[in-house]
Amino acid sequence: MVSVFVIIGPLFFLTEPQFLCQNSDGEYEICNEKQGCDNGILDPNQRQTMSLSFGLYCKYKNFRGYESAATFFGSIFGNFIIAYLAEVQGRKTALLYSWGIATIGFIGIIFSFDKYSLMLCNFITGFGIQ
């Protein structure tokens, strides 16, 4: 269940923010990120997401993809290392290490302070949930 949250979660937490752009009548209306980055302001009524908290929009919009990919790359590396550990020290030990690493990653995500620490913690979490 935890791995599903980690893999599917970015679809909800790393969403594109909404902007308010001024139309030809002088009124503000919701617009997309491309239009909003040029001449809009962030919609103050939208729900808070990781994209907003870490500034992952406009010139940093590619980081939303990097954040999601970090989890999968961590999972790839974790598969090899945890599988080797299971072969050498047993499945129980490997499972405990895996849970411990994933827990450290989750706690790190909670206390992330910028986009780079978030990416590192996503990698660690992916490594643990592999």
N, CA, C and O atoms as a GROMACS GRO file, in nm:
protein
  520
    1MET      N    1   0.081  -0.119   0.000
    1MET     CA    2   0.000   0.000   0.000
    1MET      C    3   0.086   0.126   0.000
    1MET      O    4   0.054   0.224  -0.067
    2VAL      N    5   0.195   0.122   0.075
    2VAL     CA    6   0.284   0.237   0.081
    2VAL      C    7   0.348   0.263  -0.054
    2VAL      O    8   0.360   0.377  -0.097
    3SER      N    9   0.388   0.156  -0.121
    3SER     CA   10   0.452   0.174  -0.252
    3SER      C   11   0.356   0.235  -0.353
    3SER      O   12   0.399   0.313  -0.438
    4VAL      N   13   0.229   0.202  -0.345
    4VAL     CA   14   0.130   0.263  -0.434
    4VAL      C   15   0.121   0.413  -0.407
    4VAL      O   16   0.113   0.492  -0.500
    5PHE      N   17   0.122   0.451  -0.281
    5PHE     CA   18   0.119   0.593  -0.245
    5PHE      C   19   0.240   0.666  -0.300
    5PHE      O   20   0.227   0.777  -0.352
    6VAL      N   21   0.357   0.605  -0.290
    6VAL     CA   22   0.480   0.669  -0.337
    6VAL      C   23   0.480   0.682  -0.489
    6VAL      O   24   0.524   0.784  -0.543
    7ILE      N   25   0.431   0.581  -0.558
    7ILE     CA   26   0.435   0.582  -0.704
    7ILE      C   27   0.324   0.668  -0.763
    7ILE      O   28   0.348   0.742  -0.859
    8ILE      N   29   0.204   0.661  -0.709
    8ILE     CA   30   0.090   0.736  -0.762
    8ILE      C   31   0.082   0.876  -0.703
    8ILE      O   32   0.025   0.966  -0.766
    9GLY      N   33   0.135   0.898  -0.586
    9GLY     CA   34   0.125   1.026  -0.516
    9GLY      C   35   0.166   1.148  -0.596
    9GLY      O   36   0.096   1.250  -0.591
   10PRO      N   37   0.278   1.144  -0.670
   10PRO     CA   38   0.318   1.263  -0.746
   10PRO      C   39   0.213   1.314  -0.844
   10PRO      O   40   0.213   1.432  -0.879
   11LEU      N   41   0.123   1.228  -0.888
   11LEU     CA   42   0.016   1.275  -0.976
   11LEU      C   43  -0.071   1.378  -0.906
   11LEU      O   44  -0.130   1.465  -0.972
   12PHE      N   45  -0.080   1.370  -0.774
   12PHE     CA   46  -0.163   1.462  -0.697
   12PHE      C   47  -0.082   1.572  -0.630
   12PHE      O   48  -0.131   1.684  -0.614
   13PHE      N   49   0.041   1.541  -0.589
   13PHE     CA   50   0.121   1.638  -0.514
   13PHE      C   51   0.203   1.730  -0.603
   13PHE      O   52   0.237   1.841  -0.563
   14LEU      N   53   0.234   1.685  -0.723
   14LEU     CA   54   0.317   1.764  -0.814
   14LEU      C   55   0.237   1.814  -0.933
   14LEU      O   56   0.283   1.807  -1.047
   15THR      N   57   0.118   1.863  -0.907
   15THR     CA   58   0.030   1.909  -1.015
   15THR      C   59   0.071   2.048  -1.063
   15THR      O   60   0.139   2.123  -0.993
   16GLU      N   61   0.027   2.080  -1.182
   16GLU     CA   62   0.053   2.212  -1.240
   16GLU      C   63  -0.030   2.316  -1.164
   16GLU      O   64  -0.151   2.298  -1.148
   17PRO      N   65   0.032   2.423  -1.118
   17PRO     CA   66  -0.044   2.524  -1.044
   17PRO      C   67  -0.135   2.607  -1.136
   17PRO      O   68  -0.112   2.614  -1.257
   18GLN      N   69  -0.236   2.667  -1.077
   18GLN     CA   70  -0.327   2.753  -1.152
   18GLN      C   71  -0.283   2.898  -1.138
   18GLN      O   72  -0.241   2.942  -1.030
   19PHE      N   73  -0.294   2.971  -1.247
   19PHE     CA   74  -0.259   3.112  -1.248
   19PHE      C   75  -0.383   3.194  -1.280
   19PHE      O   76  -0.480   3.143  -1.337
   20LEU      N   77  -0.380   3.319  -1.245
   20LEU     CA   78  -0.483   3.414  -1.283
   20LEU      C   79  -0.423   3.511  -1.384
   20LEU      O   80  -0.322   3.577  -1.356
   21CYS      N   81  -0.484   3.520  -1.500
   21CYS     CA   82  -0.436   3.609  -1.606
   21CYS      C   83  -0.545   3.712  -1.635
   21CYS      O   84  -0.664   3.683  -1.626
   22GLN      N   85  -0.501   3.830  -1.669
   22GLN     CA   86  -0.596   3.936  -1.701
   22GLN      C   87  -0.640   3.923  -1.846
   22GLN      O   88  -0.556   3.917  -1.936
   23ASN      N   89  -0.771   3.920  -1.870
   23ASN     CA   90  -0.821   3.910  -2.007
   23ASN      C   91  -0.838   4.049  -2.066
   23ASN      O   92  -0.803   4.149  -2.003
   24SER      N   93  -0.892   4.056  -2.186
   24SER     CA   94  -0.906   4.184  -2.256
   24SER      C   95  -1.005   4.279  -2.187
   24SER      O   96  -0.999   4.400  -2.208
   25ASP      N   97  -1.095   4.224  -2.105
   25ASP     CA   98  -1.192   4.308  -2.032
   25ASP      C   99  -1.134   4.362  -1.901
   25ASP      O  100  -1.200   4.440  -1.832
   26GLY      N  101  -1.013   4.322  -1.868
   26GLY     CA  102  -0.951   4.367  -1.743
   26GLY      C  103  -0.984   4.280  -1.624
   26GLY      O  104  -0.943   4.311  -1.512
   27GLU      N  105  -1.057   4.171  -1.645
   27GLU     CA  106  -1.091   4.079  -1.537
   27GLU      C  107  -0.990   3.964  -1.534
   27GLU      O  108  -0.926   3.932  -1.635
   28TYR      N  109  -0.977   3.903  -1.417
   28TYR     CA  110  -0.884   3.791  -1.402
   28TYR      C  111  -0.959   3.660  -1.421
   28TYR      O  112  -1.070   3.642  -1.370
   29GLU      N  113  -0.897   3.569  -1.493
   29GLU     CA  114  -0.953   3.436  -1.513
   29GLU      C  115  -0.841   3.334  -1.501
   29GLU      O  116  -0.723   3.367  -1.517
   30ILE      N  117  -0.879   3.210  -1.473
   30ILE     CA  118  -0.780   3.104  -1.456
   30ILE      C  119  -0.717   3.072  -1.592
   30ILE      O  120  -0.786   3.058  -1.692
   31CYS      N  121  -0.585   3.061  -1.592
   31CYS     CA  122  -0.513   3.028  -1.715
   31CYS      C  123  -0.410   2.920  -1.685
   31CYS      O  124  -0.384   2.888  -1.569
   32ASN      N  125  -0.350   2.866  -1.789
   32ASN     CA  126  -0.254   2.758  -1.770
   32ASN      C  127  -0.116   2.812  -1.733
   32ASN      O  128  -0.096   2.934  -1.726
   33GLU      N  129  -0.024   2.721  -1.709
   33GLU     CA  130   0.108   2.759  -1.662
   33GLU      C  131   0.185   2.840  -1.766
   33GLU      O  132   0.255   2.935  -1.731
   34LYS      N  133   0.173   2.803  -1.891
   34LYS     CA  134   0.248   2.874  -1.996
   34LYS      C  135   0.205   3.021  -2.004
   34LYS      O  136   0.290   3.110  -2.013
   35GLN      N  137   0.076   3.045  -2.001
   35GLN     CA  138   0.026   3.183  -2.005
   35GLN      C  139   0.054   3.254  -1.872
   35GLN      O  140   0.089   3.372  -1.872
   36GLY      N  141   0.038   3.184  -1.763
   36GLY     CA  142   0.052   3.244  -1.632
   36GLY      C  143   0.194   3.285  -1.597
   36GLY      O  144   0.214   3.384  -1.527
   37CYS      N  145   0.291   3.212  -1.646
   37CYS     CA  146   0.430   3.246  -1.616
   37CYS      C  147   0.471   3.376  -1.684
   37CYS      O  148   0.555   3.450  -1.633
   38ASP      N  149   0.411   3.404  -1.797
   38ASP     CA  150   0.447   3.525  -1.871
   38ASP      C  151   0.385   3.650  -1.810
   38ASP      O  152   0.452   3.752  -1.795
   39ASN      N  153   0.256   3.644  -1.774
   39ASN     CA  154   0.191   3.766  -1.729
   39ASN      C  155   0.080   3.742  -1.627
   39ASN      O  156  -0.017   3.818  -1.623
   40GLY      N  157   0.093   3.641  -1.546
   40GLY     CA  158  -0.013   3.612  -1.450
   40GLY      C  159   0.038   3.607  -1.308
   40GLY      O  160   0.157   3.624  -1.281
   41ILE      N  161  -0.055   3.584  -1.217
   41ILE     CA  162  -0.022   3.565  -1.077
   41ILE      C  163  -0.080   3.432  -1.032
   41ILE      O  164  -0.176   3.382  -1.092
   42LEU      N  165  -0.022   3.374  -0.928
   42LEU     CA  166  -0.073   3.247  -0.877
   42LEU      C  167  -0.212   3.265  -0.819
   42LEU      O  168  -0.240   3.365  -0.752
   43ASP      N  169  -0.299   3.169  -0.844
   43ASP     CA  170  -0.435   3.171  -0.791
   43ASP      C  171  -0.428   3.148  -0.640
   43ASP      O  172  -0.385   3.041  -0.597
   44PRO      N  173  -0.470   3.244  -0.558
   44PRO     CA  174  -0.460   3.227  -0.412
   44PRO      C  175  -0.561   3.127  -0.356
   44PRO      O  176  -0.548   3.086  -0.240
   45ASN      N  177  -0.660   3.087  -0.434
   45ASN     CA  178  -0.764   2.996  -0.384
   45ASN      C  179  -0.737   2.849  -0.414
   45ASN      O  180  -0.821   2.764  -0.382
   46GLN      N  181  -0.624   2.817  -0.473
   46GLN     CA  182  -0.596   2.677  -0.505
   46GLN      C  183  -0.539   2.606  -0.383
   46GLN      O  184  -0.487   2.669  -0.291
   47ARG      N  185  -0.550   2.473  -0.384
   47ARG     CA  186  -0.498   2.396  -0.271
   47ARG      C  187  -0.345   2.394  -0.276
   47ARG      O  188  -0.285   2.400  -0.383
   48GLN      N  189  -0.285   2.384  -0.160
   48GLN     CA  190  -0.139   2.384  -0.149
   48GLN      C  191  -0.084   2.249  -0.194
   48GLN      O  192  -0.130   2.145  -0.146
   49THR      N  193   0.011   2.248  -0.283
   49THR     CA  194   0.075   2.126  -0.332
   49THR      C  195   0.226   2.140  -0.318
   49THR      O  196   0.277   2.247  -0.287
   50MET      N  197   0.297   2.030  -0.343
   50MET     CA  198   0.442   2.036  -0.342
   50MET      C  199   0.494   2.128  -0.451
   50MET      O  200   0.597   2.194  -0.434
   51SER      N  201   0.425   2.133  -0.563
   51SER     CA  202   0.466   2.221  -0.672
   51SER      C  203   0.470   2.366  -0.626
   51SER      O  204   0.562   2.440  -0.661
   52LEU      N  205   0.372   2.406  -0.548
   52LEU     CA  206   0.369   2.543  -0.496
   52LEU      C  207   0.470   2.562  -0.383
   52LEU      O  208   0.539   2.663  -0.379
   53SER      N  209   0.477   2.466  -0.293
   53SER     CA  210   0.565   2.479  -0.177
   53SER      C  211   0.712   2.490  -0.216
   53SER      O  212   0.788   2.565  -0.154
   54PHE      N  213   0.752   2.415  -0.318
   54PHE     CA  214   0.892   2.412  -0.358
   54PHE      C  215   0.919   2.496  -0.482
   54PHE      O  216   1.031   2.493  -0.535
   55GLY      N  217   0.820   2.569  -0.530
   55GLY     CA  218   0.840   2.656  -0.647
   55GLY      C  219   0.866   2.579  -0.775
   55GLY      O  220   0.947   2.622  -0.858
   56LEU      N  221   0.798   2.466  -0.793
   56LEU     CA  222   0.821   2.382  -0.911
   56LEU      C  223   0.727   2.422  -1.024
   56LEU      O  224   0.648   2.341  -1.072
   57TYR      N  225   0.736   2.545  -1.065
   57TYR     CA  226   0.656   2.595  -1.177
   57TYR      C  227   0.739   2.699  -1.252
   57TYR      O  228   0.846   2.741  -1.207
   58CYS      N  229   0.689   2.737  -1.366
   58CYS     CA  230   0.755   2.831  -1.458
   58CYS      C  231   0.892   2.776  -1.497
   58CYS      O  232   0.898   2.671  -1.562
   59LYS      N  233   1.000   2.843  -1.462
   59LYS     CA  234   1.130   2.796  -1.511
   59LYS      C  235   1.177   2.667  -1.444
   59LYS      O  236   1.270   2.603  -1.493
   60TYR      N  237   1.115   2.627  -1.334
   60TYR     CA  238   1.150   2.502  -1.266
   60TYR      C  239   1.046   2.393  -1.288
   60TYR      O  240   1.044   2.296  -1.213
   61LYS      N  241   0.961   2.406  -1.388
   61LYS     CA  242   0.854   2.308  -1.408
   61LYS      C  243   0.907   2.169  -1.442
   61LYS      O  244   0.840   2.070  -1.414
   62ASN      N  245   1.027   2.159  -1.502
   62ASN     CA  246   1.084   2.028  -1.533
   62ASN      C  247   1.116   1.948  -1.408
   62ASN      O  248   1.123   1.825  -1.413
   63PHE      N  249   1.135   2.015  -1.297
   63PHE     CA  250   1.167   1.945  -1.172
   63PHE      C  251   1.052   1.857  -1.125
   63PHE      O  252   1.075   1.762  -1.050
   64ARG      N  253   0.929   1.886  -1.166
   64ARG     CA  254   0.817   1.799  -1.130
   64ARG      C  255   0.840   1.659  -1.187
   64ARG      O  256   0.814   1.560  -1.120
   65GLY      N  257   0.888   1.652  -1.308
   65GLY     CA  258   0.921   1.523  -1.369
   65GLY      C  259   1.042   1.459  -1.304
   65GLY      O  260   1.046   1.337  -1.285
   66TYR      N  261   1.141   1.540  -1.270
   66TYR     CA  262   1.261   1.487  -1.205
   66TYR      C  263   1.228   1.428  -1.068
   66TYR      O  264   1.282   1.324  -1.030
   67GLU      N  265   1.139   1.495  -0.996
   67GLU     CA  266   1.098   1.445  -0.864
   67GLU      C  267   1.033   1.308  -0.876
   67GLU      O  268   1.060   1.218  -0.796
   68SER      N  269   0.946   1.292  -0.974
   68SER     CA  270   0.880   1.163  -0.994
   68SER      C  271   0.979   1.057  -1.040
   68SER      O  272   0.973   0.942  -0.995
   69ALA      N  273   1.069   1.095  -1.129
   69ALA     CA  274   1.167   1.000  -1.182
   69ALA      C  275   1.265   0.953  -1.074
   69ALA      O  276   1.312   0.840  -1.079
   70ALA      N  277   1.295   1.039  -0.979
   70ALA     CA  278   1.389   1.002  -0.873
   70ALA      C  279   1.340   0.880  -0.796
   70ALA      O  280   1.421   0.795  -0.758
   71THR      N  281   1.211   0.871  -0.774
   71THR     CA  282   1.155   0.755  -0.704
   71THR      C  283   1.179   0.627  -0.784
   71THR      O  284   1.217   0.525  -0.727
   72PHE      N  285   1.158   0.633  -0.913
   72PHE     CA  286   1.176   0.514  -0.997
   72PHE      C  287   1.323   0.475  -1.010
   72PHE      O  288   1.356   0.356  -1.009
   73PHE      N  289   1.412   0.574  -1.022
   73PHE     CA  290   1.554   0.542  -1.027
   73PHE      C  291   1.601   0.481  -0.896
   73PHE      O  292   1.682   0.388  -0.895
   74GLY      N  293   1.552   0.533  -0.784
   74GLY     CA  294   1.584   0.473  -0.655
   74GLY      C  295   1.535   0.330  -0.646
   74GLY      O  296   1.603   0.245  -0.589
   75SER      N  297   1.419   0.304  -0.702
   75SER     CA  298   1.364   0.169  -0.702
   75SER      C  299   1.450   0.073  -0.783
   75SER      O  300   1.469  -0.042  -0.745
   76ILE      N  301   1.501   0.121  -0.895
   76ILE     CA  302   1.588   0.037  -0.979
   76ILE      C  303   1.714  -0.003  -0.903
   76ILE      O  304   1.750  -0.120  -0.899
   77PHE      N  305   1.780   0.095  -0.842
   77PHE     CA  306   1.901   0.065  -0.766
   77PHE      C  307   1.870  -0.020  -0.644
   77PHE      O  308   1.946  -0.110  -0.609
   78GLY      N  309   1.758   0.008  -0.579
   78GLY     CA  310   1.719  -0.069  -0.461
   78GLY      C  311   1.693  -0.215  -0.493
   78GLY      O  312   1.725  -0.302  -0.412
   79ASN      N  313   1.636  -0.242  -0.609
   79ASN     CA  314   1.611  -0.381  -0.648
   79ASN      C  315   1.739  -0.462  -0.651
   79ASN      O  316   1.743  -0.574  -0.601
   80PHE      N  317   1.842  -0.406  -0.708
   80PHE     CA  318   1.968  -0.480  -0.719
   80PHE      C  319   2.034  -0.500  -0.582
   80PHE      O  320   2.078  -0.609  -0.550
   81ILE      N  321   2.040  -0.394  -0.504
   81ILE     CA  322   2.113  -0.401  -0.378
   81ILE      C  323   2.036  -0.481  -0.272
   81ILE      O  324   2.094  -0.564  -0.203
   82ILE      N  325   1.906  -0.456  -0.259
   82ILE     CA  326   1.827  -0.530  -0.160
   82ILE      C  327   1.816  -0.677  -0.199
   82ILE      O  328   1.815  -0.764  -0.111
   83ALA      N  329   1.807  -0.707  -0.328
   83ALA     CA  330   1.802  -0.848  -0.372
   83ALA      C  331   1.933  -0.919  -0.337
   83ALA      O  332   1.932  -1.033  -0.292
   84TYR      N  333   2.045  -0.851  -0.357
   84TYR     CA  334   2.174  -0.909  -0.320
   84TYR      C  335   2.181  -0.930  -0.169
   84TYR      O  336   2.228  -1.034  -0.122
   85LEU      N  337   2.134  -0.831  -0.093
   85LEU     CA  338   2.134  -0.843   0.052
   85LEU      C  339   2.046  -0.960   0.097
   85LEU      O  340   2.082  -1.031   0.191
   86ALA      N  341   1.933  -0.980   0.032
   86ALA     CA  342   1.845  -1.092   0.065
   86ALA      C  343   1.913  -1.225   0.037
   86ALA      O  344   1.895  -1.321   0.112
   87GLU      N  345   1.990  -1.230  -0.069
   87GLU     CA  346   2.062  -1.353  -0.105
   87GLU      C  347   2.172  -1.384  -0.004
   87GLU      O  348   2.193  -1.500   0.031
   88VAL      N  349   2.240  -1.282   0.043
   88VAL     CA  350   2.354  -1.301   0.131
   88VAL      C  351   2.312  -1.316   0.278
   88VAL      O  352   2.361  -1.405   0.348
   89GLN      N  353   2.221  -1.228   0.326
   89GLN     CA  354   2.188  -1.227   0.468
   89GLN      C  355   2.048  -1.277   0.500
   89GLN      O  356   2.012  -1.288   0.617
   90GLY      N  357   1.969  -1.305   0.400
   90GLY     CA  358   1.835  -1.357   0.424
   90GLY      C  359   1.726  -1.254   0.395
   90GLY      O  360   1.749  -1.133   0.397
   91ARG      N  361   1.607  -1.306   0.369
   91ARG     CA  362   1.496  -1.219   0.332
   91ARG      C  363   1.450  -1.130   0.446
   91ARG      O  364   1.414  -1.014   0.425
   92LYS      N  365   1.450  -1.183   0.566
   92LYS     CA  366   1.403  -1.105   0.681
   92LYS      C  367   1.491  -0.982   0.702
   92LYS      O  368   1.441  -0.871   0.722
   93THR      N  369   1.620  -1.001   0.698
   93THR     CA  370   1.714  -0.889   0.715
   93THR      C  371   1.698  -0.788   0.602
   93THR      O  372   1.697  -0.668   0.626
   94ALA      N  373   1.685  -0.838   0.481
   94ALA     CA  374   1.668  -0.748   0.366
   94ALA      C  375   1.539  -0.668   0.378
   94ALA      O  376   1.536  -0.549   0.345
   95LEU      N  377   1.433  -0.733   0.424
   95LEU     CA  378   1.305  -0.664   0.440
   95LEU      C  379   1.314  -0.556   0.547
   95LEU      O  380   1.260  -0.446   0.530
   96LEU      N  381   1.382  -0.586   0.656
   96LEU     CA  382   1.398  -0.486   0.762
   96LEU      C  383   1.480  -0.366   0.714
   96LEU      O  384   1.445  -0.252   0.742
   97TYR      N  385   1.587  -0.392   0.641
   97TYR     CA  386   1.666  -0.283   0.583
   97TYR      C  387   1.582  -0.201   0.485
   97TYR      O  388   1.588  -0.078   0.484
   98SER      N  389   1.506  -0.270   0.404
   98SER     CA  390   1.421  -0.203   0.306
   98SER      C  391   1.320  -0.112   0.374
   98SER      O  392   1.304   0.004   0.334
   99TRP      N  393   1.252  -0.162   0.475
   99TRP     CA  394   1.155  -0.080   0.549
   99TRP      C  395   1.223   0.038   0.618
   99TRP      O  396   1.171   0.149   0.619
  100GLY      N  397   1.339   0.012   0.674
  100GLY     CA  398   1.413   0.120   0.741
  100GLY      C  399   1.453   0.231   0.646
  100GLY      O  400   1.440   0.349   0.677
  101ILE      N  401   1.503   0.192   0.529
  101ILE     CA  402   1.544   0.292   0.429
  101ILE      C  403   1.423   0.370   0.380
  101ILE      O  404   1.430   0.492   0.365
  102ALA      N  405   1.312   0.301   0.354
  102ALA     CA  406   1.191   0.370   0.308
  102ALA      C  407   1.139   0.466   0.415
  102ALA      O  408   1.093   0.575   0.383
  103THR      N  409   1.146   0.426   0.542
  103THR     CA  410   1.102   0.513   0.651
  103THR      C  411   1.188   0.638   0.659
  103THR      O  412   1.137   0.749   0.678
  104ILE      N  413   1.318   0.622   0.645
  104ILE     CA  414   1.408   0.738   0.644
  104ILE      C  415   1.374   0.830   0.528
  104ILE      O  416   1.373   0.952   0.543
  105GLY      N  417   1.345   0.772   0.412
  105GLY     CA  418   1.306   0.853   0.296
  105GLY      C  419   1.177   0.930   0.320
  105GLY      O  420   1.167   1.047   0.285
  106PHE      N  421   1.076   0.862   0.379
  106PHE     CA  422   0.949   0.929   0.408
  106PHE      C  423   0.967   1.044   0.506
  106PHE      O  424   0.913   1.153   0.485
  107ILE      N  425   1.042   1.020   0.610
  107ILE     CA  426   1.067   1.126   0.708
  107ILE      C  427   1.143   1.241   0.642
  107ILE      O  428   1.117   1.358   0.670
  108GLY      N  429   1.236   1.207   0.555
  108GLY     CA  430   1.309   1.310   0.482
  108GLY      C  431   1.219   1.394   0.393
  108GLY      O  432   1.237   1.515   0.382
  109ILE      N  433   1.122   1.330   0.328
  109ILE     CA  434   1.027   1.404   0.244
  109ILE      C  435   0.949   1.504   0.329
  109ILE      O  436   0.926   1.617   0.287
  110ILE      N  437   0.911   1.462   0.448
  110ILE     CA  438   0.835   1.552   0.536
  110ILE      C  439   0.918   1.675   0.572
  110ILE      O  440   0.864   1.786   0.578
  111PHE      N  441   1.047   1.656   0.595
  111PHE     CA  442   1.132   1.767   0.639
  111PHE      C  443   1.215   1.828   0.526
  111PHE      O  444   1.309   1.902   0.553
  112SER      N  445   1.182   1.800   0.403
  112SER     CA  446   1.254   1.858   0.289
  112SER      C  447   1.238   2.009   0.290
  112SER      O  448   1.131   2.062   0.319
  113PHE      N  449   1.346   2.078   0.257
  113PHE     CA  450   1.343   2.224   0.261
  113PHE      C  451   1.362   2.289   0.124
  113PHE      O  452   1.340   2.409   0.109
  114ASP      N  453   1.402   2.212   0.024
  114ASP     CA  454   1.412   2.264  -0.112
  114ASP      C  455   1.393   2.151  -0.212
  114ASP      O  456   1.378   2.035  -0.173
  115LYS      N  457   1.393   2.185  -0.339
  115LYS     CA  458   1.363   2.085  -0.442
  115LYS      C  459   1.470   1.976  -0.451
  115LYS      O  460   1.440   1.864  -0.492
  116TYR      N  461   1.593   2.008  -0.416
  116TYR     CA  462   1.700   1.909  -0.424
  116TYR      C  463   1.692   1.807  -0.310
  116TYR      O  464   1.712   1.688  -0.331
  117SER      N  465   1.662   1.854  -0.190
  117SER     CA  466   1.646   1.760  -0.079
  117SER      C  467   1.522   1.673  -0.099
  117SER      O  468   1.521   1.556  -0.061
  118LEU      N  469   1.418   1.729  -0.160
  118LEU     CA  470   1.298   1.651  -0.191
  118LEU      C  471   1.331   1.541  -0.292
  118LEU      O  472   1.285   1.428  -0.279
  119MET      N  473   1.412   1.575  -0.392
  119MET     CA  474   1.450   1.477  -0.494
  119MET      C  475   1.534   1.365  -0.431
  119MET      O  476   1.513   1.248  -0.462
  120LEU      N  477   1.627   1.401  -0.345
  120LEU     CA  478   1.710   1.301  -0.278
  120LEU      C  479   1.624   1.209  -0.191
  120LEU      O  480   1.644   1.087  -0.191
  121CYS      N  481   1.531   1.265  -0.118
  121CYS     CA  482   1.446   1.183  -0.031
  121CYS      C  483   1.351   1.095  -0.112
  121CYS      O  484   1.320   0.984  -0.070
  122ASN      N  485   1.305   1.144  -0.227
  122ASN     CA  486   1.226   1.059  -0.316
  122ASN      C  487   1.309   0.941  -0.367
  122ASN      O  488   1.259   0.829  -0.377
  123PHE      N  489   1.436   0.966  -0.398
  123PHE     CA  490   1.526   0.859  -0.442
  123PHE      C  491   1.542   0.756  -0.330
  123PHE      O  492   1.534   0.636  -0.354
  124ILE      N  493   1.566   0.803  -0.208
  124ILE     CA  494   1.585   0.712  -0.094
  124ILE      C  495   1.458   0.632  -0.068
  124ILE      O  496   1.466   0.512  -0.040
  125THR      N  497   1.343   0.696  -0.077
  125THR     CA  498   1.216   0.625  -0.058
  125THR      C  499   1.197   0.520  -0.164
  125THR      O  500   1.157   0.407  -0.134
  126GLY      N  501   1.225   0.554  -0.289
  126GLY     CA  502   1.216   0.456  -0.398
  126GLY      C  503   1.312   0.340  -0.377
  126GLY      O  504   1.278   0.225  -0.404
  127PHE      N  505   1.431   0.371  -0.328
  127PHE     CA  506   1.530   0.268  -0.298
  127PHE      C  507   1.474   0.171  -0.194
  127PHE      O  508   1.494   0.050  -0.205
  128GLY      N  509   1.406   0.224  -0.095
  128GLY     CA  510   1.353   0.139   0.012
  128GLY      C  511   1.230   0.059  -0.026
  128GLY      O  512   1.215  -0.054   0.018
  129ILE      N  513   1.142   0.115  -0.108
  129ILE     CA  514   1.019   0.044  -0.140
  129ILE      C  515   1.036  -0.054  -0.254
  129ILE      O  516   0.955  -0.145  -0.271
  130GLN      N  517   1.139  -0.037  -0.331
  130GLN     CA  518   1.169  -0.119  -0.449
  130GLN      C  519   1.074  -0.233  -0.460
  130GLN      O  520   1.084  -0.313  -0.553
   0.00000   0.00000   0.00000
